[in-house]
């Protein structure tokens, strides 16, 4: 039994499916435009060729909720909005303003 299921007792006769490494296929441009109009859609300004660096941070839940809502209403990815905020914060720090 895998370690993430420690303490789990499978009911007698139950079958637990094995994990797969399959991913959902990427949506076509046409399918994506069914949700967001072609004129409204835009690519992220900060899209990278590679996966980029992943960082972790702990934020107050109310700030996370407000951040997600603001990104959603502005039709921006969380990565896009966070990248802009960090760049602005770093620029202010270099200029001696806080």
C-alpha positions in Angstrom: 0.0 0.0 0.0 1.4 3.5 -0.8 2.5 5.7 2.0 -0.1 8.4 1.3 -2.8 5.9 2.2 -1.3 4.9 5.6 -4.0 4.0 8.0 -6.6 3.5 5.2 -8.4 0.2 5.3 -9.8 -0.8 2.0 -13.3 -2.4 2.3 -13.3 -6.1 1.5 -13.8 -6.7 -2.2 -13.3 -3.0 -3.1 -11.0 -2.2 -6.0 -8.7 0.8 -5.8 -7.7 1.9 -9.3 -4.0 2.5 -9.9 -2.9 6.1 -10.5 -2.2 7.0 -14.1 0.2 9.5 -15.6 -2.2 10.5 -18.4 -3.1 14.2 -18.8 -6.2 15.7 -20.3 -5.6 16.8 -23.9 -5.0 20.6 -24.4 -8.0 22.4 -25.7 -7.8 23.6 -29.3 -7.9 27.3 -30.0 -11.5 27.0 -31.3 -12.6 25.3 -28.1 -10.9 28.0 -26.0 -12.6 30.8 -28.0 -16.0 29.2 -27.2 -15.5 30.4 -23.6 -13.5 33.6 -24.3 -14.2 35.6 -27.4 -11.4 35.6 -30.0 -11.1 39.4 -29.7 -11.0 39.2 -25.8 -8.4 36.5 -25.6 -4.8 37.4 -25.1 -1.6 35.5 -24.3 0.2 36.1 -21.1 2.9 38.8 -21.5 5.1 36.7 -19.2 4.6 33.3 -20.8 7.9 31.4 -20.7 9.2 28.8 -23.1 10.0 26.5 -20.2 8.1 25.8 -17.0 9.7 28.6 -15.0 10.5 28.5 -11.3 7.9 27.5 -8.8 7.9 29.2 -5.4 5.7 28.7 -2.4 4.4 31.4 -0.1 1.9 31.5 2.7 -0.5 34.4 2.6 -3.6 35.2 4.7 -6.7 33.5 3.3 -8.5 36.8 2.8 -5.6 38.1 0.7 -5.6 35.0 -1.4 -9.3 35.2 -2.0 -9.0 38.9 -3.0 -6.0 38.2 -5.2 -7.8 35.4 -7.1 -10.9 37.4 -7.6 -9.0 40.4 -8.9 -7.0 38.3 -11.3 -10.2 36.6 -12.5 -12.1 39.9 -13.0 -9.1 41.3 -14.9 -8.9 38.1 -17.0 -5.3 37.5 -15.9 -3.5 34.4 -14.8 -2.3 34.4 -11.2 1.3 34.0 -12.4 0.9 37.0 -14.7 -0.5 39.2 -11.9 2.1 37.9 -9.3 5.0 38.4 -11.7 3.9 42.1 -12.3 3.5 42.7 -8.6 6.9 41.3 -7.7 8.6 43.2 -10.5 7.0 46.4 -9.2 7.9 45.7 -5.6 11.6 45.0 -6.6 11.7 48.2 -8.7 10.4 50.2 -5.7 13.0 48.6 -3.5 15.8 49.5 -5.9 14.7 53.1 -6.0 14.7 53.3 -2.2 10.9 53.7 -1.9 8.7 51.4 0.0 
